[in-house]
Amino acid sequence: AEASVRRGVHIILRDSEGTQKAFWLGAGTKDLRMGRYPVIPVDAVLGLPYGATLRRSEGGQWSRLRRCTQDSGAVAASEVTADADEVYESNRHLAQDNSAQALSPSEVSELKGRCSGEAVVEALANNSATFASKTKFAQEKYLKKKQQKHVQQVTLLRPTVMELCETYMKQSRNKVCGLRFDYLSSVLC
C-alpha cells in the first residue's frame, strides 16, 4: 500500500524544471511556496500518495494530474517509426531572430494569468509563423520546451535520504556539510 502525505511529515516538491524544495507539514503550515509558482495550499497536498503530480488549472486551483496510459505511448512510438523518411528535412531556412512569434511578452503574461499552461502553449504554437513549417521533431521539441516553461506542475516525493541530500545540496550545501549523496552513503555504511 502506498503511503499518503499527512500532517507532521516532510515532503519534497519537484517542479517540471527539476528544482526541488523540502517542506515540513506542521499543524500551522497552510501554504507551500515553490519558486516562481503561485502558492500551493497544503489541503491540495494532504491525502495524496507520494509520486503524485499536481498541476495548476485554469481557475488557479491545484489538482492531481493522472498519468497517461502506456497505450498512448505505444501509439506515439509507432507514429515515429512510420515517419522515418522525415529525417531528410531541415529547419535551416527558418530565421532565428525571434520575429516569428505574433504574441508580445505582455500578451503571454496576460494569457498565463487567465488560462491554463496548456492553453498558453497552444496559443504560442498557433501564433508562431514558423511552427507549421518546422519538422515534426522540431515541433515536438518546441512544444516540450514551452510546456516546461508555462505549464505549472509539481511532483510530491518521499523524503528519502538520497532525495533530501540532493535537495539540500542544491539549496544550501551547509545543511549536508557539502557532502554529495555518494559520499554520505559511504559515511552511513
C-alpha positions in Angstrom: 0.0 0.0 0.0 1.3 3.5 -0.9 1.7 5.9 1.9 -0.1 9.2 1.6 1.0 12.7 2.6 -0.3 13.8 6.1 0.4 16.4 8.7 3.6 16.1 10.7 5.8 14.7 7.8 8.4 16.1 5.4 7.8 16.2 1.7 9.9 17.2 -1.3 8.3 19.0 -4.2 10.0 18.9 -7.6 8.9 21.1 -10.5 9.0 20.4 -14.2 12.5 22.0 -14.5 13.9 19.7 -11.8 14.1 22.2 -9.0 13.4 20.6 -5.6 12.4 22.0 -2.3 11.8 20.3 1.1 8.8 21.2 3.3 7.6 20.2 6.8 3.9 19.9 7.0 3.3 21.0 10.6 0.0 21.9 12.2 0.5 25.6 11.4 1.6 25.1 7.8 -1.1 26.5 5.4 0.8 27.3 2.1 3.8 25.9 0.2 5.8 28.4 -1.8 7.9 27.0 -4.6 10.0 29.4 -6.7 8.0 31.3 -9.3 4.9 29.3 -8.8 1.8 30.6 -7.1 1.1 29.5 -3.6 0.2 25.8 -3.2 -2.3 25.2 -0.4 -1.5 22.4 1.9 -5.0 21.0 1.6 -4.2 20.2 -2.1 -1.3 18.0 -1.0 -2.8 16.2 2.0 -4.0 12.7 1.4 -2.2 12.3 -1.9 0.2 9.4 -2.4 3.9 10.1 -2.8 4.8 10.4 -6.5 1.5 12.2 -7.4 1.7 15.2 -9.7 -0.2 18.4 -9.1 -1.0 20.8 -11.9 -2.4 24.3 -11.8 -5.6 24.5 -13.8 -7.4 27.5 -15.4 -9.2 28.5 -12.2 -5.9 28.7 -10.3 -6.6 25.6 -8.4 -4.0 22.9 -7.9 -5.4 19.4 -8.7 -3.9 16.0 -9.2 -2.8 15.1 -12.7 -3.5 11.5 -13.7 -0.7 9.7 -15.5 -1.1 8.8 -19.2 -1.7 5.1 -20.0 1.0 3.1 -21.7 -1.2 2.6 -24.8 -0.8 6.3 -25.8 3.0 6.0 -25.6 2.9 2.9 -27.9 0.9 4.8 -30.5 3.3 7.7 -30.4 6.3 5.3 -30.9 4.6 3.6 -33.9 4.0 7.0 -35.5 7.6 8.0 -35.1 8.8 4.8 -36.9 6.2 5.4 -39.7 7.6 8.9 -40.3 11.2 7.8 -40.7 11.5 9.5 -44.1 11.2 12.9 -42.5 14.8 12.8 -41.4 15.9 14.4 -44.6 14.1 17.7 -43.9 15.8 20.6 -42.1 14.9 23.9 -40.5 17.9 25.8 -41.9 15.7 28.1 -43.9 13.9 29.5 -40.7 15.1 32.7 -39.3 16.4 32.6 -35.7 15.7 36.3 -34.8 12.5 35.8 -32.6 10.4 37.6 -35.2 8.1 34.5 -35.8 6.0 35.0 -32.6 3.0 37.2 -33.1 2.3 37.4 -29.3 4.1 40.1 -27.3 5.6 39.2 -23.9 2.8 41.2 -22.2 0.1 39.3 -24.1 1.8 36.0 -23.0 1.9 37.0 -19.3 -1.8 38.1 -19.6 -2.6 34.7 -21.0 -0.8 33.0 -18.2 -2.9 34.9 -15.7 -6.2 33.8 -17.1 -5.6 30.5 -18.8 -4.0 27.1 -18.0 -0.5 26.3 -19.1 -1.7 24.0 -21.9 -3.8 26.9 -23.3 -0.8 29.2 -23.3 1.4 26.6 -25.1 -1.4 26.1 -27.7 -1.7 29.9 -28.2 2.1 30.2 -28.6 2.1 27.4 -31.2 -0.9 28.9 -33.1 0.6 32.4 -33.2 4.1 31.2 -34.4 4.6 32.0 -38.1 7.2 29.2 -38.5 5.6 26.4 -36.3 3.7 24.7 -39.2 6.8 24.7 -41.5 9.1 23.1 -38.9 9.9 19.3 -39.0 7.8 17.0 -36.8 10.8 16.6 -34.4 11.3 20.3 -34.1 7.6 20.8 -33.4 7.7 18.3 -30.6 10.8 19.9 -29.2 9.2 23.3 -29.3 6.1 22.1 -27.6 8.1 20.3 -24.9 10.2 23.4 -24.2 7.1 25.7 -24.0 5.3 23.2 -21.7 8.3 23.1 -19.4 8.2 26.8 -19.2 4.5 27.6 -19.0 2.8 24.5 -17.5 2.9 24.8 -13.7 3.2 21.4 -12.1 4.9 19.8 -9.1 5.6 16.2 -8.1 5.4 15.0 -4.5 8.4 13.0 -3.5 9.0 10.8 -0.5 11.8 12.4 1.7 14.4 9.6 1.4 18.0 10.2 2.4 19.0 10.4 -1.2 16.3 12.9 -2.2 16.9 15.1 1.0 20.7 15.1 0.3 20.2 16.1 -3.3 17.7 18.7 -2.5 19.8 20.3 0.3 22.9 20.1 -1.9 21.2 22.3 -4.4 19.5 24.6 -1.9 22.1 25.1 0.8 25.2 22.9 0.9 25.8 23.6 4.6 22.8 21.5 5.7 24.6 18.4 4.4 28.1 19.7 5.2 28.8 19.8 1.4 28.6 16.0 1.1 27.2 14.6 -2.1 24.8 11.6 -1.8 27.5 9.0 -2.8 29.9 10.3 -0.1 27.1 10.4 2.5 26.2 6.8 1.8 29.8 5.8 2.4 29.8 7.6 5.7 26.4 6.0 6.7 27.6 2.4 5.9 
